[in-house]
Amino acid sequence: MTGDTPKLRLVASRGILPAAALLLPILFVGFNGKGLLLGIAALACVLLDRILRPPAEPQPLPEPVAVLAEPVGMPQLERVAGAVVPLWAGQTAHARSEMEEAITGLSSRFATMQRNLREALEAVGLESSRNLQAVIETGAGSLASVVKDLEAGAKARATVLNKIQDLAAITSELQGMSEEVAAIANQTNLLALNAAIEAAHAQGLGRGFAVVAEEVRKLSMRSGTTGNAITNKVAWVNASLLEALQATQNFAQQDVEMIRNAEETIRRVVADFQTGASALADSAHRFEGVGSDLGEQISGTLVHLQFQDRVGQILQSVIADMEKFSDRLQHHPSSLEVDRWLAELERTYTTSEQQAIHRGEQASGSADSEITFF
Amino acid sequence: MAKTIMIIDDSVSLRQVVSIALGGAGYDVIEACDGQDALSKLTGQKVHLMICDVNMPNMDGITFLKSVRNLPAYKFTPVIMLTTEAGEDKKKEGQAAGARAWVVKPFKPEQLLMAVSKLILP
């Protein structure tokens, strides 16, 4: 009850004065416009004074040591502490348990996220490979078309070659014919000579001359036939040569067209390869950047996720101390020695933050690994 | 073939964090919740390195380390102590028990991986 009096005083000093400042002018002057105006003015003065006045220094909390050391009120303290401290311990333990559960779940999800990301990155790599494979297959098809065109060109060349070989054979035949014509000419000359001789001897005997004349006529016929044959063959050769020439000209045109097509196909295939390779490089570069950023974020998150372990140890220390305190209050309430208690508590600390708080210093979170090699 | 690392810590979340860090680097990870659990899981296993907490129920890290050094198969297996303990006395105790490194939590994954790659057996 001793604690209630200052509290009531504080409420009175804060609430009654502004109310009085508002009501007293109204009471004295009357509930009219003038009284209300004076009341509001007085209330404003009181509130302004309260705002402008520097705040009072906060009252220091009573030292726990003084409470524990004070023999007066120990039974109340024992009852309160005996009841409250187990609650503290229970609440803190519950908080620790909930935090452990939440962080464990978070870590599990994080692990799943990392695994999924890795699989996604691998899948993207596979997809890029498949795209490149498709580009390669398309390119291979196009190049096969070029090869087919080249084969057609080779076949056309073979046709021209065959024509030329035919011409060579005909040339040989023409040579034989030419030799035969030459032989006929020799025979004709000889017969003509004989005919001239016989004509000179016979005079009146024209029979022998007639035989020679007949032979000459036959030779002439043979020469004419051969000449016709040669003429025909030459005409055929000319036609074949014209055909070969035309085929060669066509082939030359086809060659130009084929080379232009081949160049276009090769250029397209190379461009496709370049596009595929460039897309693959871009993709790899982009995912490299994403992977790097994610790696840094994951690394940083892994550091932060460790807070549960440190907080858990701190809370565990507090819980153990609370339980110890509760037990001591129940069984040996008179044996509480503050200095000894605090020393024992300090020995349970594991983190530098706990020790800093115990010394009354600011606890700074440790964010960097400290590694010592032995 | 991937190297195997055992993490011994009573905190499930910390074991998971260590597993994520090591698993991402290609190591196989075995988890144990305290020294006793770790000793039981070492049988029939080839473990190339151990990462061990100090304060654990049932069997603490220093006791576990001393027990491990009595096992012929793990006499020279590197052990990294991973703990919130930063006191020099504790570090000396760990060194005397056969620890090869002392890492104070919270650890940065890349620094733990650096220590692992430096110490792990071939």
Boltz contact constraints between the chains, C-beta under 6 A:
constraints:
  - contact:
      token1: [A, 103]
      token2: [B, 13]
      max_distance: 6.0
  - contact:
      token1: [A, 104]
      token2: [B, 12]
      max_distance: 6.0
  - contact:
      token1: [A, 104]
      token2: [B, 13]
      max_distance: 6.0
  - contact:
      token1: [A, 107]
      token2: [B, 13]
      max_distance: 6.0
  - contact:
      token1: [A, 107]
      token2: [B, 16]
      max_distance: 6.0
  - contact:
      token1: [A, 111]
      token2: [B, 20]
      max_distance: 6.0
  - contact:
      token1: [A, 299]
      token2: [B, 109]
      max_distance: 6.0
  - contact:
      token1: [A, 302]
      token2: [B, 17]
      max_distance: 6.0
  - contact:
      token1: [A, 302]
      token2: [B, 21]
      max_distance: 6.0
  - contact:
      token1: [A, 302]
      token2: [B, 109]
      max_distance: 6.0
  - contact:
      token1: [A, 303]
      token2: [B, 106]
      max_distance: 6.0
  - contact:
      token1: [A, 303]
      token2: [B, 108]
      max_distance: 6.0
  - contact:
      token1: [A, 305]
      token2: [B, 17]
      max_distance: 6.0
  - contact:
      token1: [A, 306]
      token2: [B, 17]
      max_distance: 6.0
  - contact:
      token1: [A, 306]
      token2: [B, 105]
      max_distance: 6.0
  - contact:
      token1: [A, 306]
      token2: [B, 106]
      max_distance: 6.0
  - contact:
      token1: [A, 308]
      token2: [B, 13]
      max_distance: 6.0
  - contact:
      token1: [A, 309]
      token2: [B, 11]
      max_distance: 6.0
  - contact:
      token1: [A, 309]
      token2: [B, 14]
      max_distance: 6.0
  - contact:
      token1: [A, 310]
      token2: [B, 84]
      max_distance: 6.0
  - contact:
      token1: [A, 313]
      token2: [B, 84]
      max_distance: 6.0
  - contact:
      token1: [A, 350]
      token2: [B, 55]
      max_distance: 6.0
  - contact:
      token1: [A, 350]
      token2: [B, 84]
      max_distance: 6.0
  - contact:
      token1: [A, 350]
      token2: [B, 85]
      max_distance: 6.0
  - contact:
      token1: [A, 351]
      token2: [B, 84]
      max_distance: 6.0
  - contact:
      token1: [A, 352]
      token2: [B, 86]
      max_distance: 6.0
  - contact:
      token1: [A, 369]
      token2: [B, 107]
      max_distance: 6.0
  - contact:
      token1: [A, 369]
      token2: [B, 108]
      max_distance: 6.0
  - contact:
      token1: [A, 369]
      token2: [B, 111]
      max_distance: 6.0
  - contact:
      token1: [A, 370]
      token2: [B, 104]
      max_distance: 6.0
  - contact:
      token1: [A, 371]
      token2: [B, 103]
      max_distance: 6.0
  - contact:
      token1: [A, 371]
      token2: [B, 115]
      max_distance: 6.0
  - contact:
      token1: [A, 372]
      token2: [B, 102]
      max_distance: 6.0
  - contact:
      token1: [A, 373]
      token2: [B, 101]
      max_distance: 6.0
  - contact:
      token1: [A, 374]
      token2: [B, 95]
      max_distance: 6.0
  - contact:
      token1: [A, 374]
      token2: [B, 100]
      max_distance: 6.0
